Amino acid sequence: MVMNCRELKKILVTMLESEHIQDAEFDVKCMLEQVSNLSWHEIFAQQKNFSSRKIQELFTMAKRRISGEPLQYILGEWEFYGMRLFVGTGVLIPRADTEILIDTVLDLLKNKNNLKILDLCTGSGCIALALKKYLVNAEITGIDISPEALRYANQNKNYHALTINFMLGDVLDNAIAEKFENIDLIISNPPYLTSQEMADLQKEVSYEPVSALAGGLDGLDFYQNITGIWKNRLKQDGLLIYEIGCQQAEAVAEILKINDFKNIQVIQDLENRNRVVLGFKN
Protein backbone atom coordinates (compact mmCIF):
# COMPACT_ATOMS: atom_id res chain seq x y z
CA MET A 1 0.00 0.00 0.00
CA VAL A 2 1.16 3.52 -0.84
CA MET A 3 -0.37 6.70 0.55
CA ASN A 4 -0.01 10.32 -0.53
CA CYS A 5 1.38 12.81 1.97
CA ARG A 6 -1.83 14.89 2.11
CA GLU A 7 -4.04 11.91 2.83
CA LEU A 8 -1.60 10.46 5.36
CA LYS A 9 -1.21 13.77 7.17
CA LYS A 10 -4.99 14.17 7.43
CA ILE A 11 -5.44 10.66 8.89
CA LEU A 12 -2.64 11.10 11.44
CA VAL A 13 -3.80 14.56 12.55
CA THR A 14 -7.35 13.28 13.03
CA MET A 15 -5.96 10.33 14.99
CA LEU A 16 -4.06 12.63 17.38
CA GLU A 17 -6.80 15.23 17.70
CA SER A 18 -9.34 12.55 18.59
CA GLU A 19 -7.15 11.77 21.62
CA HIS A 20 -6.89 15.48 22.53
CA ILE A 21 -3.23 15.87 21.60
CA GLN A 22 -2.47 19.58 21.39
CA ASP A 23 -0.59 20.86 18.33
CA ALA A 24 -1.45 17.65 16.50
CA GLU A 25 -0.70 19.12 13.07
CA PHE A 26 2.75 20.31 14.16
CA ASP A 27 3.52 16.89 15.68
CA VAL A 28 2.48 15.07 12.51
CA LYS A 29 4.54 17.37 10.29
CA CYS A 30 7.59 16.64 12.49
CA MET A 31 6.96 12.91 12.22
CA LEU A 32 6.58 13.07 8.43
CA GLU A 33 9.82 15.05 8.18
CA GLN A 34 11.61 12.52 10.39
CA VAL A 35 10.48 9.48 8.42
CA SER A 36 11.07 11.01 4.98
CA ASN A 37 14.24 12.94 5.85
CA LEU A 38 12.71 15.91 4.02
CA SER A 39 11.26 19.21 5.17
CA TRP A 40 7.48 19.54 5.12
CA HIS A 41 7.79 22.04 2.26
CA GLU A 42 9.76 19.47 0.26
CA ILE A 43 7.25 16.72 1.07
CA PHE A 44 4.37 18.93 -0.02
CA ALA A 45 6.11 20.24 -3.16
CA GLN A 46 6.99 16.70 -4.26
CA GLN A 47 3.55 15.34 -3.35
CA LYS A 48 5.52 12.53 -1.79
CA ASN A 49 4.05 9.06 -1.45
CA PHE A 50 4.81 6.89 1.59
CA SER A 51 5.37 3.14 1.42
CA SER A 52 3.67 0.58 3.65
CA ARG A 53 6.77 0.34 5.81
CA LYS A 54 6.92 4.12 6.28
CA ILE A 55 3.19 4.28 6.98
CA GLN A 56 3.55 1.62 9.70
CA GLU A 57 6.45 3.55 11.20
CA LEU A 58 4.35 6.73 11.29
CA PHE A 59 1.39 4.98 12.91
CA THR A 60 3.71 3.55 15.57
CA MET A 61 5.03 7.06 16.27
CA ALA A 62 1.48 8.41 16.47
CA LYS A 63 0.48 5.71 18.97
CA ARG A 64 3.48 6.58 21.13
CA ARG A 65 2.43 10.23 21.04
CA ILE A 66 -1.14 9.33 22.01
CA SER A 67 0.22 7.38 25.00
CA GLY A 68 1.68 10.68 26.25
CA GLU A 69 5.31 10.19 25.26
CA PRO A 70 6.96 13.53 24.38
CA LEU A 71 7.36 14.28 20.69
CA GLN A 72 11.07 14.94 21.24
CA TYR A 73 11.67 11.41 22.54
CA ILE A 74 9.73 9.93 19.64
CA LEU A 75 11.83 11.89 17.14
CA GLY A 76 15.03 11.19 19.08
CA GLU A 77 16.23 14.74 18.58
CA TRP A 78 15.35 18.38 19.11
CA GLU A 79 16.73 21.80 18.24
CA PHE A 80 18.36 24.13 20.75
CA TYR A 81 19.97 27.45 19.82
CA GLY A 82 20.06 26.39 16.19
CA MET A 83 21.81 23.11 16.99
CA ARG A 84 20.48 19.60 16.38
CA LEU A 85 20.63 17.64 19.64
CA PHE A 86 19.93 13.97 20.28
CA VAL A 87 17.56 13.26 23.18
CA GLY A 88 15.66 10.33 24.60
CA THR A 89 14.54 8.58 27.75
CA GLY A 90 16.73 9.57 30.68
CA VAL A 91 17.59 13.12 29.67
CA LEU A 92 15.79 16.44 30.11
CA ILE A 93 14.42 17.82 26.85
CA PRO A 94 16.08 21.14 25.87
CA ARG A 95 13.57 24.00 25.90
CA ALA A 96 13.48 27.35 24.17
CA ASP A 97 13.14 29.05 27.58
CA THR A 98 16.74 28.07 28.33
CA GLU A 99 18.09 29.94 25.30
CA ILE A 100 17.89 33.22 27.24
CA LEU A 101 20.74 31.88 29.39
CA ILE A 102 22.95 31.66 26.31
CA ASP A 103 21.91 35.11 25.09
CA THR A 104 22.72 36.62 28.48
CA VAL A 105 26.15 35.00 28.79
CA LEU A 106 27.17 35.90 25.25
CA ASP A 107 26.13 39.50 25.88
CA LEU A 108 28.10 39.72 29.14
CA LEU A 109 31.21 37.80 28.08
CA LYS A 110 31.41 38.39 24.32
CA ASN A 111 34.74 40.23 24.56
CA LYS A 112 36.36 37.71 26.94
CA ASN A 113 38.88 35.10 25.83
CA ASN A 114 40.13 31.81 27.29
CA LEU A 115 37.25 31.52 29.72
CA LYS A 116 36.92 28.63 32.16
CA ILE A 117 33.28 27.60 32.29
CA LEU A 118 31.34 25.02 34.31
CA ASP A 119 27.86 23.86 33.30
CA LEU A 120 26.31 22.19 36.34
CA CYS A 121 23.45 19.70 35.77
CA THR A 122 24.44 19.66 32.11
CA GLY A 123 21.92 17.01 30.97
CA SER A 124 22.00 16.77 27.17
CA GLY A 125 24.88 19.25 27.15
CA CYS A 126 22.74 21.83 25.35
CA ILE A 127 24.03 24.83 27.33
CA ALA A 128 27.69 23.79 27.18
CA LEU A 129 27.47 23.05 23.47
CA ALA A 130 25.77 26.33 22.58
CA LEU A 131 28.35 28.29 24.57
CA LYS A 132 31.27 26.42 23.01
CA LYS A 133 29.92 27.12 19.52
CA TYR A 134 30.26 30.86 20.12
CA LEU A 135 32.99 31.04 22.80
CA VAL A 136 35.36 28.89 20.80
CA ASN A 137 38.40 29.47 23.02
CA ALA A 138 36.57 28.66 26.24
CA GLU A 139 37.45 25.61 28.35
CA ILE A 140 34.08 24.11 29.22
CA THR A 141 33.22 21.26 31.57
CA GLY A 142 29.69 19.89 31.97
CA ILE A 143 28.83 17.87 35.06
CA ASP A 144 25.82 15.62 35.63
CA ILE A 145 24.92 12.80 38.00
CA SER A 146 23.14 10.78 35.31
CA PRO A 147 25.10 8.35 33.09
CA GLU A 148 22.10 8.26 30.73
CA ALA A 149 22.14 12.04 30.30
CA LEU A 150 25.89 12.08 29.71
CA ARG A 151 25.55 9.46 27.00
CA TYR A 152 23.44 11.96 25.06
CA ALA A 153 25.77 14.84 25.96
CA ASN A 154 28.75 12.99 24.51
CA GLN A 155 26.79 11.95 21.44
CA ASN A 156 25.87 15.59 20.87
CA LYS A 157 29.44 16.74 21.43
CA ASN A 158 30.74 14.25 18.90
CA TYR A 159 28.06 15.10 16.35
CA HIS A 160 28.99 18.78 16.46
CA ALA A 161 32.74 18.08 16.77
CA LEU A 162 33.10 20.38 19.78
CA THR A 163 35.72 19.98 22.50
CA ILE A 164 33.98 19.81 25.87
CA ASN A 165 34.72 17.69 28.93
CA PHE A 166 31.58 15.96 30.20
CA MET A 167 32.04 14.56 33.68
CA LEU A 168 29.95 12.18 35.77
CA GLY A 169 29.47 13.59 39.24
CA ASP A 170 27.10 14.98 41.85
CA VAL A 171 27.17 18.79 41.77
CA LEU A 172 26.10 18.77 45.44
CA ASP A 173 29.29 16.93 46.43
CA ASN A 174 31.98 19.20 47.89
CA ALA A 175 34.67 16.78 46.71
CA ILE A 176 33.62 17.37 43.10
CA ALA A 177 33.68 21.14 43.54
CA GLU A 178 37.16 21.04 45.05
CA LYS A 179 38.55 19.74 41.74
CA PHE A 180 38.00 23.19 40.20
CA GLU A 181 39.31 26.69 40.82
CA ASN A 182 39.52 30.13 39.19
CA ILE A 183 36.34 29.62 37.18
CA ASP A 184 35.07 32.56 35.14
CA LEU A 185 31.51 31.35 34.72
CA ILE A 186 29.31 28.82 36.48
CA ILE A 187 26.03 28.29 34.66
CA SER A 188 23.19 25.97 35.62
CA ASN A 189 19.65 25.02 34.75
CA PRO A 190 19.12 22.89 37.86
CA PRO A 191 16.05 20.93 38.93
CA TYR A 192 13.65 23.56 40.27
CA LEU A 193 10.11 22.19 40.37
CA THR A 194 8.41 22.29 43.77
CA SER A 195 6.91 19.20 45.39
CA GLN A 196 3.45 20.43 44.41
CA GLU A 197 4.52 20.99 40.80
CA MET A 198 5.97 17.48 40.70
CA ALA A 199 2.64 16.10 41.92
CA ASP A 200 0.80 18.02 39.18
CA LEU A 201 3.10 17.20 36.24
CA GLN A 202 1.65 17.07 32.75
CA LYS A 203 1.72 13.56 31.32
CA GLU A 204 4.42 14.42 28.76
CA VAL A 205 6.72 15.93 31.40
CA SER A 206 6.31 12.87 33.63
CA TYR A 207 8.33 10.90 31.06
CA GLU A 208 11.40 13.04 31.82
CA PRO A 209 13.81 12.04 34.62
CA VAL A 210 12.70 13.06 38.11
CA SER A 211 16.33 13.83 38.99
CA ALA A 212 16.32 16.61 36.37
CA LEU A 213 13.06 18.14 37.59
CA ALA A 214 12.57 17.89 41.35
CA GLY A 215 13.99 20.78 43.34
CA GLY A 216 12.64 19.94 46.79
CA LEU A 217 9.64 21.23 48.72
CA ASP A 218 10.01 24.85 47.55
CA GLY A 219 12.07 24.13 44.43
CA LEU A 220 15.11 25.93 45.85
CA ASP A 221 17.30 23.05 47.07
CA PHE A 222 19.77 23.16 44.19
CA TYR A 223 20.06 26.95 44.18
CA GLN A 224 20.90 26.99 47.87
CA ASN A 225 23.36 24.12 47.74
CA ILE A 226 25.07 24.91 44.44
CA THR A 227 25.61 28.52 45.49
CA GLY A 228 27.10 27.55 48.84
CA ILE A 229 29.29 24.75 47.50
CA TRP A 230 30.54 26.35 44.28
CA LYS A 231 30.88 30.08 45.06
CA ASN A 232 34.51 29.72 46.12
CA ARG A 233 35.36 27.96 42.86
CA LEU A 234 34.75 31.27 41.05
CA LYS A 235 37.51 33.80 40.57
CA GLN A 236 37.04 37.40 41.71
CA ASP A 237 34.18 38.94 39.69
CA GLY A 238 33.32 35.50 38.32
CA LEU A 239 29.74 35.08 37.11
CA LEU A 240 27.14 32.68 38.53
CA ILE A 241 24.00 32.42 36.40
CA TYR A 242 20.89 30.30 36.85
CA GLU A 243 17.74 29.51 34.95
CA ILE A 244 14.81 29.76 37.35
CA GLY A 245 11.12 29.06 37.55
CA CYS A 246 9.20 32.26 36.86
CA GLN A 247 8.07 32.58 40.49
CA GLN A 248 11.54 32.05 42.00
CA ALA A 249 13.41 35.24 41.07
CA GLU A 250 13.14 36.97 44.44
CA ALA A 251 14.11 33.86 46.42
CA VAL A 252 17.10 32.97 44.20
CA ALA A 253 18.31 36.58 44.15
CA GLU A 254 18.19 36.52 47.96
CA ILE A 255 20.27 33.31 48.01
CA LEU A 256 22.95 35.08 45.95
CA LYS A 257 22.78 38.12 48.22
CA ILE A 258 23.20 35.99 51.35
CA ASN A 259 26.24 34.38 49.72
CA ASP A 260 27.81 37.81 49.15
CA PHE A 261 27.32 38.11 45.39
CA LYS A 262 27.13 41.58 43.88
CA ASN A 263 25.43 43.19 40.87
CA ILE A 264 22.60 40.68 41.15
CA GLN A 265 20.21 40.84 38.19
CA VAL A 266 16.94 39.26 37.15
CA ILE A 267 16.49 38.77 33.38
CA GLN A 268 13.15 38.18 31.68
CA ASP A 269 12.48 35.93 28.71
CA LEU A 270 10.70 36.92 25.48
CA GLU A 271 7.33 36.48 27.18
CA ASN A 272 8.34 38.88 29.98
CA ARG A 273 8.60 36.13 32.59
CA ASN A 274 11.44 36.10 35.08
CA ARG A 275 13.78 33.40 33.73
CA VAL A 276 17.39 34.15 34.77
CA VAL A 277 19.08 35.26 37.97
CA LEU A 278 22.78 36.13 37.98
CA GLY A 279 25.40 37.67 40.21
CA PHE A 280 29.14 38.31 40.36
CA LYS A 281 31.46 37.07 43.09
CA ASN A 282 32.70 39.74 45.48
Backbone torsions as a table, in degrees:
resi	resn	phi	psi	omega
1	MET	NA	137.9	175.6
2	VAL	-123.4	141.9	-179.0
3	MET	-133.2	138.9	179.1
4	ASN	-72.9	150.8	-175.6
5	CYS	-58.6	-38.4	-179.0
6	ARG	-64.8	-47.1	-179.1
7	GLU	-64.8	-43.0	-178.8
8	LEU	-65.4	-43.4	178.3
9	LYS	-59.4	-44.6	-178.9
10	LYS	-61.3	-44.4	-179.7
11	ILE	-62.9	-45.5	-176.7
12	LEU	-68.4	-40.2	178.3
13	VAL	-63.3	-44.6	178.1
14	THR	-60.7	-40.4	179.2
15	MET	-59.5	-46.1	-179.0
16	LEU	-72.2	-42.6	-178.6
17	GLU	-64.4	-33.5	179.7
18	SER	-65.8	-19.8	177.5
19	GLU	-105.7	17.6	173.4
20	HIS	62.6	35.1	174.1
21	ILE	-81.8	120.0	178.0
22	GLN	-69.2	151.9	178.5
23	ASP	55.3	39.2	-176.3
24	ALA	-58.8	-41.1	-178.0
25	GLU	-64.5	-42.6	177.2
26	PHE	-60.9	-45.3	-179.3
27	ASP	-59.6	-44.1	-178.0
28	VAL	-66.7	-41.0	177.2
29	LYS	-59.5	-41.8	178.2
30	CYS	-62.1	-42.0	179.6
31	MET	-64.5	-43.8	178.8
32	LEU	-62.4	-40.3	177.7
33	GLU	-63.8	-41.3	-178.8
34	GLN	-63.0	-46.7	-175.2
35	VAL	-71.9	-34.7	-177.4
36	SER	-90.9	-17.3	-174.5
37	ASN	60.7	33.3	176.0
38	LEU	-131.4	157.0	172.0
39	SER	-73.3	159.6	179.0
40	TRP	-60.0	-38.1	179.1
41	HIS	-61.8	-38.3	177.4
42	GLU	-69.2	-41.1	177.8
43	ILE	-59.2	-47.4	-177.2
44	PHE	-66.6	-45.1	-178.2
45	ALA	-62.6	-36.4	-177.7
46	GLN	-85.8	-6.9	-173.8
47	GLN	47.7	51.5	-171.0
48	LYS	-63.5	139.5	172.0
49	ASN	-98.6	147.0	-179.6
50	PHE	-113.6	135.2	-179.5
51	SER	-74.6	169.7	178.2
52	SER	-57.7	-41.4	-179.2
53	ARG	-63.7	-42.2	179.7
54	LYS	-68.9	-37.2	177.8
55	ILE	-63.1	-43.3	178.5
56	GLN	-62.7	-40.6	177.9
57	GLU	-61.2	-41.8	-179.9
58	LEU	-67.5	-40.3	178.6
59	PHE	-66.8	-35.8	175.5
60	THR	-63.2	-43.1	177.4
61	MET	-62.1	-42.5	-179.9
62	ALA	-63.6	-39.5	178.4
63	LYS	-65.5	-38.5	175.8
64	ARG	-62.2	-41.2	179.6
65	ARG	-65.3	-41.4	178.9
66	ILE	-62.2	-33.5	179.2
67	SER	-67.8	-13.3	179.9
68	GLY	109.4	-6.0	-178.9
69	GLU	-63.8	137.3	-179.1
70	PRO	-61.4	143.2	178.2
71	LEU	-54.8	-39.7	-176.2
72	GLN	-62.3	-37.8	177.8
73	TYR	-69.0	-37.9	-179.9
74	ILE	-64.8	-42.0	179.1
75	LEU	-74.2	-29.0	-178.1
76	GLY	81.6	7.5	-178.8
77	GLU	-161.6	162.9	176.7
78	TRP	-157.9	162.0	-179.2
79	GLU	-100.0	137.7	174.4
80	PHE	-140.0	124.2	178.8
81	TYR	51.4	40.3	178.3
82	GLY	77.3	9.7	-177.7
83	MET	-114.5	136.1	174.5
84	ARG	-76.9	124.7	-179.9
85	LEU	-125.2	138.9	176.4
86	PHE	-84.6	134.7	179.4
87	VAL	-140.0	164.0	177.4
88	GLY	179.5	-172.6	-178.7
89	THR	-52.7	130.0	177.5
90	GLY	103.2	-1.4	179.3
91	VAL	-136.2	142.7	177.5
92	LEU	-65.7	137.6	179.3
93	ILE	-76.0	126.5	176.1
94	PRO	-60.9	139.8	-178.1
95	ARG	-124.3	151.2	-179.1
96	ALA	-60.8	-30.0	178.8
97	ASP	-55.0	-33.8	-175.2
98	THR	-73.5	-17.8	-177.4
99	GLU	-63.0	-24.1	178.4
100	ILE	-64.4	-27.7	174.7
101	LEU	-60.7	-45.5	-179.2
102	ILE	-65.4	-46.2	178.4
103	ASP	-55.4	-44.7	-176.3
104	THR	-65.8	-45.7	180.0
105	VAL	-63.5	-45.3	-178.9
106	LEU	-63.3	-34.3	177.3
107	ASP	-68.5	-40.1	-176.5
108	LEU	-79.1	-31.4	-171.3
109	LEU	-118.3	16.0	-172.7
110	LYS	-61.6	-25.2	-178.2
111	ASN	-100.7	10.5	-178.2
112	LYS	-97.4	143.9	178.8
113	ASN	-119.8	156.1	174.4
114	ASN	55.1	44.0	179.9
115	LEU	-74.5	147.3	170.8
116	LYS	-106.5	118.8	-171.2
117	ILE	-125.8	137.4	172.7
118	LEU	-117.5	131.2	174.4
119	ASP	-111.3	104.5	-176.5
120	LEU	-89.9	138.0	-172.8
121	CYS	62.7	53.5	-169.6
122	THR	-68.6	-26.2	177.3
123	GLY	59.2	-123.0	180.0
124	SER	-70.1	-8.3	-177.0
125	GLY	84.5	10.2	-172.4
126	CYS	-58.8	-42.2	-178.8
127	ILE	-68.5	-49.5	-179.8
128	ALA	-58.5	-42.4	-178.0
129	LEU	-67.4	-43.6	179.1
130	ALA	-63.8	-40.1	178.2
131	LEU	-65.8	-43.1	-178.4
132	LYS	-64.5	-32.6	179.8
133	LYS	-61.0	-34.1	-175.5
134	TYR	-106.5	-26.8	175.8
135	LEU	-105.7	72.9	-166.5
136	VAL	-64.5	-26.2	-178.7
137	ASN	-91.6	0.8	-177.7
138	ALA	-74.5	146.2	172.0
139	GLU	-97.6	110.8	-171.2
140	ILE	-118.1	132.4	174.1
141	THR	-122.4	129.7	173.9
142	GLY	-109.1	133.7	-176.7
143	ILE	-121.6	135.4	176.4
144	ASP	-150.6	151.1	-178.6
145	ILE	-84.1	-12.3	-172.8
146	SER	-100.1	117.2	174.3
147	PRO	-61.0	-34.7	179.6
148	GLU	-64.0	-44.1	178.9
149	ALA	-62.8	-42.4	-177.8
150	LEU	-68.7	-25.5	174.7
151	ARG	-62.0	-42.5	176.9
152	TYR	-69.7	-39.7	179.8
153	ALA	-59.0	-44.2	179.7
154	ASN	-69.7	-37.0	175.8
155	GLN	-61.0	-42.8	179.4
156	ASN	-67.6	-40.0	176.8
157	LYS	-60.2	-45.4	-178.7
158	ASN	-67.7	-38.9	-179.9
159	TYR	-61.3	-40.3	-177.6
160	HIS	-93.2	0.9	177.7
161	ALA	52.7	48.6	178.7
162	LEU	-111.2	143.7	-178.1
163	THR	-92.8	103.7	177.8
164	ILE	-139.5	144.9	176.7
165	ASN	-98.8	110.9	174.8
166	PHE	-97.8	130.3	-169.4
167	MET	-127.2	133.0	175.1
168	LEU	-81.3	124.6	179.7
169	GLY	178.5	160.2	178.9
170	ASP	-92.3	116.4	-177.3
171	VAL	-69.1	-9.1	176.9
172	LEU	-96.0	11.0	179.9
173	ASP	-100.4	117.3	-179.9
174	ASN	-56.6	-34.6	-178.3
175	ALA	-64.1	-32.5	176.4
176	ILE	-69.4	-45.9	-178.9
177	ALA	-60.1	-36.7	-175.9
178	GLU	-68.9	-8.0	176.3
179	LYS	-78.0	-8.9	-173.4
180	PHE	-123.4	150.7	175.9
181	GLU	-156.0	161.8	177.3
182	ASN	53.2	47.9	-180.0
183	ILE	-86.8	136.2	179.0
184	ASP	-82.0	-36.0	-175.7
185	LEU	-143.8	128.3	167.6
186	ILE	-114.6	122.3	-177.4
187	ILE	-124.3	143.6	-177.9
188	SER	-156.7	137.0	165.0
189	ASN	-113.3	82.3	-172.5
190	PRO	-82.5	170.1	171.0
191	PRO	-60.2	129.1	-177.1
192	TYR	-140.8	12.7	176.9
193	LEU	-77.1	140.6	177.1
194	THR	-74.9	167.9	178.0
195	SER	-59.8	-38.5	179.2
196	GLN	-67.1	-41.3	177.5
197	GLU	-63.7	-36.6	177.0
198	MET	-65.0	-36.2	179.6
199	ALA	-70.7	-24.2	-175.6
200	ASP	-106.9	21.1	-174.9
201	LEU	-58.8	140.3	169.2
202	GLN	-62.8	154.4	-175.9
203	LYS	-58.1	-43.3	-179.0
204	GLU	-60.5	-43.2	-176.9
205	VAL	-68.2	-29.2	-178.9
206	SER	-64.3	-16.7	176.1
207	TYR	-74.6	-21.1	-176.9
208	GLU	-80.3	156.8	-173.7
209	PRO	-65.5	131.3	179.2
210	VAL	-56.9	-37.2	-177.6
211	SER	-63.3	-19.1	179.0
212	ALA	-96.3	-2.5	-174.8
213	LEU	-117.3	-43.7	-168.3
214	ALA	-78.9	120.3	-178.4
215	GLY	-110.3	19.0	179.4
216	GLY	92.3	-177.7	-173.8
217	LEU	-52.1	-48.9	-178.0
218	ASP	-104.6	5.6	178.9
219	GLY	78.4	6.7	-172.0
220	LEU	-107.4	1.9	-173.9
221	ASP	-55.1	-47.3	-175.6
222	PHE	-70.5	-36.5	178.2
223	TYR	-62.6	-44.1	-179.6
224	GLN	-64.9	-46.8	-174.4
225	ASN	-76.4	-42.5	178.2
226	ILE	-61.0	-44.3	-178.6
227	THR	-61.0	-46.2	-178.9
228	GLY	-67.2	-39.0	-175.6
229	ILE	-78.1	-37.7	-168.3
230	TRP	-102.4	-8.2	-174.4
231	LYS	-60.5	-34.8	-178.4
232	ASN	-81.8	0.0	173.1
233	ARG	-84.6	-16.1	179.3
234	LEU	-80.4	146.1	171.7
235	LYS	-77.8	169.2	176.2
236	GLN	-53.9	132.2	-177.8
237	ASP	67.8	12.4	174.6
238	GLY	-65.2	152.8	-173.7
239	LEU	-102.6	131.5	170.9
240	LEU	-114.2	124.3	-175.9
241	ILE	-136.0	133.4	-177.0
242	TYR	-123.2	145.4	157.4
243	GLU	-83.0	144.9	-178.1
244	ILE	-133.3	162.2	165.4
245	GLY	-71.3	150.4	-169.7
246	CYS	-65.3	-15.0	177.9
247	GLN	-99.0	6.1	-170.8
248	GLN	-106.2	1.7	-172.1
249	ALA	-57.5	-49.5	-176.6
250	GLU	-62.3	-43.6	-177.7
251	ALA	-67.5	-42.2	-178.6
252	VAL	-71.1	-38.6	175.8
253	ALA	-60.4	-37.8	178.6
254	GLU	-67.7	-36.8	175.9
255	ILE	-60.1	-44.2	178.3
256	LEU	-65.2	-40.1	179.3
257	LYS	-62.2	-45.4	179.9
258	ILE	-61.3	-32.0	-179.8
259	ASN	-90.3	15.8	170.5
260	ASP	69.6	32.4	171.4
261	PHE	-84.1	155.9	-178.3
262	LYS	-122.4	168.5	178.8
263	ASN	49.8	45.8	-178.0
264	ILE	-72.5	133.0	-177.6
265	GLN	-132.1	149.5	171.5
266	VAL	-113.5	127.8	-178.0
267	ILE	-113.6	137.2	179.1
268	GLN	-97.9	153.4	177.5
269	ASP	-85.6	-172.7	-175.5
270	LEU	-68.0	-15.8	177.7
271	GLU	-102.0	17.7	176.4
272	ASN	60.8	33.3	173.8
273	ARG	-105.2	140.2	176.0
274	ASN	-59.7	125.3	-173.0
275	ARG	-133.7	-22.4	-175.3
276	VAL	-135.6	137.3	168.6
277	VAL	-125.3	134.5	-179.5
278	LEU	-140.1	160.2	175.8
279	GLY	-159.3	163.7	-178.4
280	PHE	-114.2	141.7	-178.2
281	LYS	-70.7	134.6	177.0
282	ASN	-70.4	NA	NA
